[in-house]
Amino acid sequence: MDLRGDDFRRSIRAPAKLNLFLDVLGRRGDGFHDLETLMVPVRLGDQVSLTRTPSESQLPSEIALDVRACWPVRSPIALPDLPVGPENIVVKSLKLFQERSGCRLGARVELLKRIPMAAGMGGGSSDAAAALRLANRVWQVNWNNDRLAELAAELGSDIPFFLSHGAAVCRGRGERVERLPPLPPLHFVIVKPAEALGTGEVYGAHDSIADQKPPIAHGQLNRLVANLYLGGWYDVGKWMHNRLQVAASLISPTVEKLRRVFAEFDFVAHQLTGSGSAYFGICRHAAHARRLASILRTRQLGSVYATRSCQ
């Protein structure tokens, strides 16, 4: 997320994320689940711009959101319209920030969408985090990152992750973020099928079969992180994990279809990201990713992206 602009208008890139590891440790009393997950931001991202508008009264000024879609030109799947009213997470985030900070200024927000929706790639959370960082600067509130993260955690579990750069291990319901030293570049191919998966539905399916699923190996996440730094490709595939993939497969046969298709190719490793429905594979280098993405586009599985990790 790189801020650029002047004192009245700034823009920021809001990256997508992929879960290279996701374990569900149990259901909490508040209805959420305790997680342990390794999330990596990628260059595929949205663009968020915020222009400060003045307040003409003692009440906070309005938040106006202008959304423009920049989906793949030849996308094989139907692409939904985005809400621009109070239900949009960007508007919710800015309204709550106004309330807590006491700021009476308003904003006009432009959102250029590239991250697919309902994909498990954190597009909405990333946009919200970008909007908070922009408003903090343009409204000159100047909260530190810890205070912004507390507010972000109220709005969504993944939003604190996107407030800073690079990969991180996230715990709790996702709001406890442990930043990692910069990882070596990772190259990915992502397929977003037409079918969308609801996060609540996937977690519900997981809860119904949780007792039937064996625990993962002790220290598996640590072994994955170590092999990412070492470039040990074989063991990266061995230690990657997404606890929600089985549950998502029960709801959607498309998840299992994507697993079988990815297994036909020489990916380093592959799995579902988040609760889906996007599926990704790790490649050895950029040319490898471009080649496999080109082949997968001929399979008519959905929208296909070749991208890499970012810091």
LINBELPE-V847585 format. One line per field, one symbol per residue. phi: phi as a letter, one per 20 degrees, with the letter a starting at -180 (. if undefined). psi: psi as a letter, one per 20 degrees, with the letter a starting at -180 (. if undefined). burial: # if it has 24 or more other C-alpha atoms within 12 Angstrom, else .. Layout:
phi = ???
psi = ???
burial = ???
//
This chain:
phi = .dfbpdfdbccbedffcceebbddeqeefenedfccbddcfcffaecdccdfdfedbeegffddcddcecfggdgedfdffdfdeffffffgfffffgffemfdfdbdddcdecffeldmdmgffffffffffffgefelfmffffffffffffeafefggefcenfbedcmeoeeddfdggeggcdcdcddfffdcegfffffffffdgfedffeffmffffffgfffemegffgffdfacfeffffffecffffffgfffffdeffabafdlendfcccedfafffffffffffffeleqedcdbbfcd
psi = oopqbahhpqqqpoqrqqoipopoirprhjirqproqoppqrhprrppqpppqqpjaiqqrqoppoppqlrphkpiqppqqpqjbhiphgggghghggghijpjqaqpppoophpqqlikjkgggggggghggghhghikglqrhghhhgghhhhqhighhiiaqrqqppacjiiopoqqqpqqpppqppporhpqppghgghghghhjhiipqqrqpjgghhggghghikngghghhiqqohiggghhhhoihghghggghiirlqgrqrqpcjrjqqqqprhrghgghghggghhiilibpppparrq.
burial = ###....##################.......#####################......########...#.......#..#.....###########..#.#####################################........##############################.##..###############.#..##.###............##.###..#....#..##############.##.###.##.##....###################..######..##...###########
//
